[in-house]
Amino acid sequence: MNHYHQVSAYKNATQTVHKTRQIVMLYDGLIRFLQQAKQASSERNVAERYTLLVKATQIVNGLQSSLDYSQSNDISNVLYQYYELLDVRIFRLHGHPKDEDFNALIEDVRTMRDVWYKIDKQYQPSDQSEAIMTDSPAVPMHGYEDMDLRSMISNLGLSV
């Protein structure tokens, strides 16, 4: 797939895929890059590990830069801290990582991804004909969803 097609696919996805689904997809990509970096590390392929960890960092930076403070400052601040922590943990993997380091990080990211997946399921239209949402609202972070995300973040050792 050439660059033009990649950009076109991305633009199409941002206009047709609900925001919460986009977040889940980004977490899926993050997990995939971390798993691939773990494999490259076990094969002692430092260059490939580096490239994959840079891609993982770019996803984290994208998630962090997309935080919407107008919806909930508390959650946005905690997510910002969470993404900062992920960035530091990924950076540490550039040194002499152990499989346990990769496994712990992948498990934490997968846990957060699962929370976003649950939130996404709450915002999916019941009628599949409504599945394409070009002007989907920002993800509201209040009530039940807020509590799920808050407890998840607390379990990761961050304060809410």
MODELLER restraints for C-alpha pairs under 7 A, 6 or more apart:
rsr = mdl.restraints
at = mdl.atoms
rsr.add(forms.Gaussian(group=physical.xy_distance, feature=features.Distance(at['CA:15:A'], at['CA:134:A']), mean=4.88, stdev=0.5))
rsr.add(forms.Gaussian(group=physical.xy_distance, feature=features.Distance(at['CA:16:A'], at['CA:132:A']), mean=4.89, stdev=0.5))
rsr.add(forms.Gaussian(group=physical.xy_distance, feature=features.Distance(at['CA:16:A'], at['CA:133:A']), mean=5.41, stdev=0.5))
rsr.add(forms.Gaussian(group=physical.xy_distance, feature=features.Distance(at['CA:16:A'], at['CA:134:A']), mean=5.41, stdev=0.5))
rsr.add(forms.Gaussian(group=physical.xy_distance, feature=features.Distance(at['CA:17:A'], at['CA:132:A']), mean=6.35, stdev=0.5))
rsr.add(forms.Gaussian(group=physical.xy_distance, feature=features.Distance(at['CA:17:A'], at['CA:133:A']), mean=6.49, stdev=0.5))
rsr.add(forms.Gaussian(group=physical.xy_distance, feature=features.Distance(at['CA:18:A'], at['CA:133:A']), mean=6.12, stdev=0.5))
rsr.add(forms.Gaussian(group=physical.xy_distance, feature=features.Distance(at['CA:18:A'], at['CA:136:A']), mean=6.12, stdev=0.5))
rsr.add(forms.Gaussian(group=physical.xy_distance, feature=features.Distance(at['CA:19:A'], at['CA:136:A']), mean=6.81, stdev=0.5))
rsr.add(forms.Gaussian(group=physical.xy_distance, feature=features.Distance(at['CA:19:A'], at['CA:138:A']), mean=6.98, stdev=0.5))
rsr.add(forms.Gaussian(group=physical.xy_distance, feature=features.Distance(at['CA:20:A'], at['CA:116:A']), mean=6.87, stdev=0.5))
rsr.add(forms.Gaussian(group=physical.xy_distance, feature=features.Distance(at['CA:20:A'], at['CA:120:A']), mean=4.99, stdev=0.5))
rsr.add(forms.Gaussian(group=physical.xy_distance, feature=features.Distance(at['CA:20:A'], at['CA:139:A']), mean=6.79, stdev=0.5))
rsr.add(forms.Gaussian(group=physical.xy_distance, feature=features.Distance(at['CA:21:A'], at['CA:120:A']), mean=5.84, stdev=0.5))
rsr.add(forms.Gaussian(group=physical.xy_distance, feature=features.Distance(at['CA:24:A'], at['CA:113:A']), mean=5.92, stdev=0.5))
rsr.add(forms.Gaussian(group=physical.xy_distance, feature=features.Distance(at['CA:24:A'], at['CA:116:A']), mean=6.04, stdev=0.5))
rsr.add(forms.Gaussian(group=physical.xy_distance, feature=features.Distance(at['CA:24:A'], at['CA:117:A']), mean=5.96, stdev=0.5))
rsr.add(forms.Gaussian(group=physical.xy_distance, feature=features.Distance(at['CA:26:A'], at['CA:59:A']), mean=6.66, stdev=0.5))
rsr.add(forms.Gaussian(group=physical.xy_distance, feature=features.Distance(at['CA:27:A'], at['CA:113:A']), mean=5.64, stdev=0.5))
rsr.add(forms.Gaussian(group=physical.xy_distance, feature=features.Distance(at['CA:30:A'], at['CA:56:A']), mean=5.19, stdev=0.5))
rsr.add(forms.Gaussian(group=physical.xy_distance, feature=features.Distance(at['CA:30:A'], at['CA:59:A']), mean=6.41, stdev=0.5))
rsr.add(forms.Gaussian(group=physical.xy_distance, feature=features.Distance(at['CA:31:A'], at['CA:106:A']), mean=6.06, stdev=0.5))
rsr.add(forms.Gaussian(group=physical.xy_distance, feature=features.Distance(at['CA:31:A'], at['CA:109:A']), mean=6.87, stdev=0.5))
rsr.add(forms.Gaussian(group=physical.xy_distance, feature=features.Distance(at['CA:31:A'], at['CA:110:A']), mean=6.95, stdev=0.5))
rsr.add(forms.Gaussian(group=physical.xy_distance, feature=features.Distance(at['CA:33:A'], at['CA:52:A']), mean=5.51, stdev=0.5))
rsr.add(forms.Gaussian(group=physical.xy_distance, feature=features.Distance(at['CA:33:A'], at['CA:53:A']), mean=6.87, stdev=0.5))
rsr.add(forms.Gaussian(group=physical.xy_distance, feature=features.Distance(at['CA:33:A'], at['CA:55:A']), mean=6.93, stdev=0.5))
rsr.add(forms.Gaussian(group=physical.xy_distance, feature=features.Distance(at['CA:33:A'], at['CA:56:A']), mean=5.81, stdev=0.5))
rsr.add(forms.Gaussian(group=physical.xy_distance, feature=features.Distance(at['CA:34:A'], at['CA:53:A']), mean=6.71, stdev=0.5))
rsr.add(forms.Gaussian(group=physical.xy_distance, feature=features.Distance(at['CA:34:A'], at['CA:56:A']), mean=6.65, stdev=0.5))
rsr.add(forms.Gaussian(group=physical.xy_distance, feature=features.Distance(at['CA:34:A'], at['CA:106:A']), mean=6.68, stdev=0.5))
rsr.add(forms.Gaussian(group=physical.xy_distance, feature=features.Distance(at['CA:36:A'], at['CA:52:A']), mean=6.96, stdev=0.5))
rsr.add(forms.Gaussian(group=physical.xy_distance, feature=features.Distance(at['CA:37:A'], at['CA:49:A']), mean=4.52, stdev=0.5))
rsr.add(forms.Gaussian(group=physical.xy_distance, feature=features.Distance(at['CA:37:A'], at['CA:52:A']), mean=5.44, stdev=0.5))
rsr.add(forms.Gaussian(group=physical.xy_distance, feature=features.Distance(at['CA:37:A'], at['CA:53:A']), mean=6.33, stdev=0.5))
rsr.add(forms.Gaussian(group=physical.xy_distance, feature=features.Distance(at['CA:38:A'], at['CA:99:A']), mean=6.85, stdev=0.5))
rsr.add(forms.Gaussian(group=physical.xy_distance, feature=features.Distance(at['CA:38:A'], at['CA:102:A']), mean=6.19, stdev=0.5))
rsr.add(forms.Gaussian(group=physical.xy_distance, feature=features.Distance(at['CA:40:A'], at['CA:46:A']), mean=6.99, stdev=0.5))
rsr.add(forms.Gaussian(group=physical.xy_distance, feature=features.Distance(at['CA:40:A'], at['CA:48:A']), mean=6.03, stdev=0.5))
rsr.add(forms.Gaussian(group=physical.xy_distance, feature=features.Distance(at['CA:40:A'], at['CA:49:A']), mean=5.19, stdev=0.5))
rsr.add(forms.Gaussian(group=physical.xy_distance, feature=features.Distance(at['CA:41:A'], at['CA:49:A']), mean=5.79, stdev=0.5))
rsr.add(forms.Gaussian(group=physical.xy_distance, feature=features.Distance(at['CA:50:A'], at['CA:94:A']), mean=6.52, stdev=0.5))
rsr.add(forms.Gaussian(group=physical.xy_distance, feature=features.Distance(at['CA:53:A'], at['CA:90:A']), mean=6.66, stdev=0.5))
rsr.add(forms.Gaussian(group=physical.xy_distance, feature=features.Distance(at['CA:57:A'], at['CA:87:A']), mean=6.17, stdev=0.5))
rsr.add(forms.Gaussian(group=physical.xy_distance, feature=features.Distance(at['CA:57:A'], at['CA:90:A']), mean=6.94, stdev=0.5))
rsr.add(forms.Gaussian(group=physical.xy_distance, feature=features.Distance(at['CA:60:A'], at['CA:83:A']), mean=6.09, stdev=0.5))
rsr.add(forms.Gaussian(group=physical.xy_distance, feature=features.Distance(at['CA:60:A'], at['CA:87:A']), mean=6.82, stdev=0.5))
rsr.add(forms.Gaussian(group=physical.xy_distance, feature=features.Distance(at['CA:64:A'], at['CA:80:A']), mean=5.81, stdev=0.5))
rsr.add(forms.Gaussian(group=physical.xy_distance, feature=features.Distance(at['CA:64:A'], at['CA:83:A']), mean=6.06, stdev=0.5))
rsr.add(forms.Gaussian(group=physical.xy_distance, feature=features.Distance(at['CA:67:A'], at['CA:76:A']), mean=5.97, stdev=0.5))
rsr.add(forms.Gaussian(group=physical.xy_distance, feature=features.Distance(at['CA:68:A'], at['CA:76:A']), mean=6.61, stdev=0.5))
rsr.add(forms.Gaussian(group=physical.xy_distance, feature=features.Distance(at['CA:69:A'], at['CA:76:A']), mean=5.67, stdev=0.5))
rsr.add(forms.Gaussian(group=physical.xy_distance, feature=features.Distance(at['CA:71:A'], at['CA:140:A']), mean=6.14, stdev=0.5))
rsr.add(forms.Gaussian(group=physical.xy_distance, feature=features.Distance(at['CA:71:A'], at['CA:141:A']), mean=6.52, stdev=0.5))
rsr.add(forms.Gaussian(group=physical.xy_distance, feature=features.Distance(at['CA:72:A'], at['CA:141:A']), mean=6.15, stdev=0.5))
rsr.add(forms.Gaussian(group=physical.xy_distance, feature=features.Distance(at['CA:74:A'], at['CA:160:A']), mean=6.74, stdev=0.5))
rsr.add(forms.Gaussian(group=physical.xy_distance, feature=features.Distance(at['CA:78:A'], at['CA:160:A']), mean=5.95, stdev=0.5))
rsr.add(forms.Gaussian(group=physical.xy_distance, feature=features.Distance(at['CA:112:A'], at['CA:152:A']), mean=6.99, stdev=0.5))
rsr.add(forms.Gaussian(group=physical.xy_distance, feature=features.Distance(at['CA:115:A'], at['CA:149:A']), mean=6.71, stdev=0.5))
rsr.add(forms.Gaussian(group=physical.xy_distance, feature=features.Distance(at['CA:119:A'], at['CA:145:A']), mean=6.36, stdev=0.5))
rsr.add(forms.Gaussian(group=physical.xy_distance, feature=features.Distance(at['CA:125:A'], at['CA:131:A']), mean=6.07, stdev=0.5))
rsr.add(forms.Gaussian(group=physical.xy_distance, feature=features.Distance(at['CA:150:A'], at['CA:160:A']), mean=6.33, stdev=0.5))
rsr.add(forms.Gaussian(group=physical.xy_distance, feature=features.Distance(at['CA:154:A'], at['CA:160:A']), mean=6.68, stdev=0.5))
